[in-house]
Amino acid sequence: MREEIKVAASWWTKEIKKKYNGQSGSDAMEKFQTSLVEGLTKRCTGHWNVDNPLKGCAYRSVSYDCRVDPLLRKAIEDAGIKQSVEELLVGSRYIMFINPGAVKLRNVAFCSATPEIIYQEKKSPTEYEDSHKRQSAPVPRGNPLSSFVQKGLSSMGNTNYGHLNRYLKQQQMLVPPTM
C-alpha cells in the first residue's frame, strides 16, 4: 500500500508543480506531498484487499474531473499554497485509481481511452498463474448455474448459438437465454 500511495502522491505533486509559482517551491511541494500521502493512507486503510484489488477502487480513487477531490484541496491548504486547485490543474481532468499492485490514471477528456498505468507491481510467473486460476474457477457441479451451462443454449431452442455454447462450456461463463 505504501508504494502505491507514494507513486500516486508523487504524480499529483509533479502535476501541481508544473503551474505553481510560489516563492518557497520545494518546501511547499514537500508539504503537499506529505499531506497527500497521509490523507491517502487514511483513506486506503481498511479498504485495501490484495485478493480482490478492484474491490473499493472507486473509494480509493483521487479525482479532479467534475469535482475536486477533498484530499487535493486539503493538501494544498496544508502546504500553504495560495493558488487554488483549479488554477494549478487548469486544463486537466483526471481520475487516479490506487489499487493493490497498480496505480492507473484515466484522462477524463478522453473518456473512452484505457487508463495509463503509472505503477504496476511486478509478479512472478507463478503468482500470475495462481491469480489467473482463482479468477476463472469453474462453477461447482450441482449448482443450478452449472446445469444451465451444461445444458447449453441450443437445448433451449436457440440453435443459432451452438458456437457460443461450446465457448461458454469451456470458459464456464453464463449468458441468459434471452440473448
LUMLOTI-589602 format. One record per residue (C-alpha): x, y, z. Coordinates in steps of 0.02 Angstrom, whole numbers, padded with zeros to 5 digits, always signed. Each point is the difference from the previous one (the first is absolute). Layout:
BEGIN
XYZ ...
This chain:
BEGIN
+00000+00000+00000 +00141+00119+00041 +00082-00015-00170 -00162+00032-00095 -00041+00151+00108 +00175+00073-00020 -00012-00018-00190 -00172+00081-00003 +00052+00146+00112 +00158+00026-00102 -00100+00010-00162 -00122+00130+00069 +00147+00099+00071 +00082+00007-00172 -00163+00059-00078 -00023+00138+00129 +00182+00051-00014 -00020+00036-00188 -00112+00150+00033 +00052+00051+00177 +00084+00170+00006 +00030+00021+00186 +00162+00062+00082 +00032-00153+00110 -00024-00127-00140 +00088-00157+00062 -00054+00022+00182 -00183+00023-00049 +00008-00148-00118 +00072-00111+00137 -00139+00053+00119 -00129-00031-00137 +00067-00174-00033 +00012-00044+00185 -00178+00057+00031 -00063-00096-00150 +00091-00159+00056 -00078+00016+00173 -00174+00028-00070 +00013-00145-00123 +00065-00115+00137 -00152+00041+00107 -00116-00023-00148 +00073-00167-00053 +00018-00076+00173 -00137-00129+00021 -00040+00007-00186 +00151-00096-00067 -00042-00175-00059 +00149-00084-00082 -00102-00154-00048 -00126+00107-00094 +00090+00160-00055 -00150+00078-00088 -00109-00009+00155 -00012+00178+00067 +00095+00079-00145 -00124+00144-00015 +00020+00039+00185 +00190+00003-00015 -00001+00108-00158 +00060+00179-00006 -00096+00106-00123 +00012+00167-00082 -00139-00004-00128 -00170+00077+00029 +00046+00018+00183 +00162+00026+00094 +00049-00138+00120 -00001+00064+00180 +00173-00077+00028 +00074+00112-00136 -00081+00155+00077 +00061-00046+00175 +00177-00037-00060 +00011+00169-00087 -00068+00086+00155 +00122-00093+00115 +00146+00047-00113 -00046+00185+00012 -00023+00018-00187 -00102+00155-00039 -00055-00054-00174 -00158-00105-00015 -00001-00178-00063 -00096+00059-00152 +00139+00123-00045 +00136-00130+00026 -00084-00137-00101 -00084+00106-00133 -00029-00097-00160 +00018-00168+00087 -00137-00124+00041 +00061-00159+00083 -00059-00145+00106 +00137-00102+00083 -00037-00176+00060 +00112-00061+00140 -00016-00188+00010 +00106-00136+00081 +00143-00029-00122 -00046+00138-00123 -00030+00186-00019 -00096+00051-00155 -00047+00169-00070 -00148+00037-00110 -00005+00162-00097 -00184+00047+00008 +00015+00107-00156 +00027-00162-00096 -00134-00101+00089 +00013-00148-00117 +00189-00014+00020 +00070-00139+00107 +00082+00057+00162 +00185+00035-00004 +00097-00114+00118 +00111+00106+00112 +00056-00141+00113 -00016-00188-00020 +00066-00122+00129 +00108-00132-00079 -00067-00177+00026 +00094-00160-00023 -00073-00118-00132 -00066-00119+00134 -00089+00141+00094 -00081+00054-00163 -00058-00177-00039 -00069-00022+00176 -00099+00163-00006 -00064-00041-00175 -00059-00172+00057 -00095+00076+00145 -00094+00120-00114 -00057-00132-00125 -00049-00139+00119 -00141-00108-00071 -00173+00000+00075 -00015-00149+00119 -00103-00149-00061 -00173-00015+00075 -00019+00189-00004 -00153+00056-00102 +00113+00115-00100 +00113-00145-00044 -00146-00101-00069 -00050+00150-00106 +00173+00004-00080 +00000-00189-00023 -00170+00001-00086 +00054+00141-00111 -00097+00124-00101 -00035-00117-00146 -00104-00117+00109 -00114+00148+00036 -00049+00018-00181 +00135+00126-00047 +00089-00103-00134 +00090+00154-00067 +00106+00010+00156 +00089-00169-00008 +00171+00083-00023 -00030+00106+00154 -00053-00155+00093 +00167-00084-00028 +00093+00156+00054 -00106+00023+00155 +00029-00178+00057 +00187+00024-00017 +00001+00165+00093 -00136-00046+00126 -00086+00165-00037 -00185+00031+00006 -00109+00092-00123 -00187+00019+00024 -00107-00097-00124 -00078+00162-00067 +00159+00040-00096 
